[in-house]
C-alpha cells in the first residue's frame, strides 16, 4: 500500500473515532482469557448481536438484576 493510501485510511479512522466520541461513545480495550473471547464470539454469533451490542445488553441486564436484588429503583 502506498503512503497516500495509508494517510487516507488513517484520516478515515480518525474521523470515525471522533464521530463516535462526539456521540458519547468511549473505547474499551481489554485483554481477556482465550476461553472468554471464544464465549463472547459464540454469544455474538448465537444472538446476532455485535460485541458492542452484547456488552451493552449484559451491562444493562446486570444493572437491572442489581437494582431488583437490592430493591433499589423499584417500587
Phi, psi and omega in degrees: 000138182277167185298322180299316179294319177300317179296320179297315179294319179297318179295319179297318179295318179297317179298316179300312180296319179295321179297314178297316180299321178295337178270006177093010179273148175232146184275136175242128176222113183226153173266130178230157176300152181308315182298321178296318178298317179298315180297319177299314180298318179294318178298320178297314179298314184291327182264342184077013179266153172284168178301317180298314181297319181294316178299316178300316180294319180296319179293318178299314180295317180295321179294317179296319177296319180299311181292322179293317181296318182275350181079358180280146176080356178233147179255000000 
